[in-house]
Amino acid sequence: MNLSPTLRRTLALLLSITFCIAGLPSGSYPVAATALAEAPQASTEPATGITRTAAILNAIVDPRGLPTTIIFEWGIDPTYDFTATAPLTRGENGPIPVQSVLSDLLPGTTYYYRVIAGNRTGTTRGAIRTFTTSTDQTEGADLTVSQTDTLFPVAGRPMTYTIIVRNNGPLDATGVTLVDTLPESISFGSVSPTPPTCQFAIYEPDENNIYCALGTLAARTSRIIMLVVTPNRAGTITNTVAVRAEQFDPNRFNNTASIATPVAAAPVGESVEIQVTPERGGVLVLTDTRGYTVSVTIPRGAVLKPSTITLTDLPEGPTRPLNADWGFAGRALVLETFQDGVVQPGFIIERAATISLSFDTRLVSDTEQLRLMSYDPNERRTELIWKDDTRGTFTITGHIGRARFRRLSELALVQLPRIEPVAYLPRIVR
């Protein structure tokens, strides 16, 4: 059969294509769907819902048939200090509107933003847009909080925080709540308004807070909260309060207030106390005028019913003989527990407490040894809880020794010549 040159070239090309396709492995045929997979399209749209402190960022994204991650970059300049995440798409085709809500913005401030969409084929960035928050003074309720403390408080004596919450308006504030984060080294006494308006977080073991549900606070009115606590140690304690409402607040910088209060050491004969419940423990810290600090840590679950535990620093007793050659004047410390106002002699706690002693080593000479002794008045038994074994070191500020015991008992801080191997603690008579 005679074929023209043009027809022969056409047949050869068709055979070549047929052989190439036949030589492809199974599943490797090119398909239209693969050719259509592309990076998403993304368009940054104007922001809406703009107020003094909030705005809604908008964008339109076409995922191009692939799962796509969408975020907004935003900030007060195009360096974009923040990001806001929009929902992940499932691989739709066609334009999809997306949003992200911003809050806690600054009034009268210009913000920059743009959308970014990415899938496994690439990332697309939308155009940069801006919006400016409102300066309208008729929006929101400006809450403020302030507090004062008792002048010259002393460890072991009650002190009062006076807290004032005010609504500067212009709108009434609803759902007003105040949280007072108490210092760790205090015992809660009382609060006014009383429960249920204000309550101590007694059943929150990891918290030491007062919660006040103040309800509605009309514009340009205020509310006073009186909080009575007892500091358990000398030094500076810091109390922090914060307030908020259901309305947005045009000025969040005056919604918290902290006050640092210097607490003087309790004089000899004073006591520190703490209220302990089955759900909450506490720490008693007593610093005398010489610089010795004794602390007793009562763990959670240590008592079976609410109890009051006190630590009293008694005056030094008279010199008592240890043997024919030595004697000492012990500094007596008495631990007592009260339940329903009645002292519990020989009280046993359910979990072991911890006692710590810290001091400046300059208080003890190189020829002396400091010991903390325990005396059980029921069993008439003494026990060495802790002794200073670090002489010869160059420590200036001292160290802390710890001992664990189950029975609350009488203690004495004893300074002895270092060669004396045994200390005797007589029964403390008050």
HELIX and SHEET records of a PDB file:
HELIX    1   1 PRO A    5  ALA A   22  1                                  18    
HELIX    2   2 ALA A   32  LEU A   36  1                                   5    
HELIX    3   3 ARG A  252  ASN A  254  5                                   3    
HELIX    4   4 THR A  361  LEU A  363  5                                   3    
SHEET    1   A 3 GLN A  41  THR A  48  0                                        
SHEET    2   A 3 ALA A  55  ASP A  62 -1                                        
SHEET    3   A 3 ILE A  96  LEU A 102 -1                                        
SHEET    1   B 4 PHE A  82  THR A  85  0                                        
SHEET    2   B 4 THR A  69  GLY A  75 -1                                        
SHEET    3   B 4 THR A 110  ASN A 119 -1                                        
SHEET    4   B 4 GLY A 122  ARG A 125 -1                                        
SHEET    1   C 4 PHE A  82  THR A  85  0                                        
SHEET    2   C 4 THR A  69  GLY A  75 -1                                        
SHEET    3   C 4 THR A 110  ASN A 119 -1                                        
SHEET    4   C 4 ARG A 129  THR A 132 -1                                        
SHEET    1   D 4 ALA A 141  THR A 148  0                                        
SHEET    2   D 4 MET A 159  PRO A 170 -1                                        
SHEET    3   D 4 THR A 221  PRO A 231 -1                                        
SHEET    4   D 4 ILE A 186  SER A 192 -1                                        
SHEET    1   E 5 CYS A 198  PHE A 200  0                                        
SHEET    2   E 5 ASN A 209  LEU A 217 -1                                        
SHEET    3   E 5 ALA A 173  THR A 181 -1                                        
SHEET    4   E 5 GLY A 235  ARG A 244 -1                                        
SHEET    5   E 5 THR A 256  VAL A 263 -1                                        
SHEET    1   F 4 SER A 271  VAL A 276  0                                        
SHEET    2   F 4 SER A 307  GLU A 316 -1                                        
SHEET    3   F 4 ARG A 331  GLN A 339 -1                                        
SHEET    4   F 4 VAL A 342  VAL A 343 -1                                        
SHEET    1   G 6 SER A 271  VAL A 276  0                                        
SHEET    2   G 6 SER A 307  GLU A 316 -1                                        
SHEET    3   G 6 ARG A 331  GLN A 339 -1                                        
SHEET    4   G 6 GLU A 410  PRO A 417 -1                                        
SHEET    5   G 6 GLU A 368  ASP A 376 -1                                        
SHEET    6   G 6 ARG A 381  LYS A 387 -1                                        
SHEET    1   H 4 GLY A 282  THR A 287  0                                        
SHEET    2   H 4 THR A 293  ILE A 298 -1                                        
SHEET    3   H 4 ILE A 348  SER A 358 -1                                        
SHEET    4   H 4 ILE A 400  ARG A 407 -1                                        
SHEET    1   I 2 ARG A 320  PRO A 321  0                                        
SHEET    2   I 2 GLY A 327  PHE A 328 -1                                        
END                                                                             
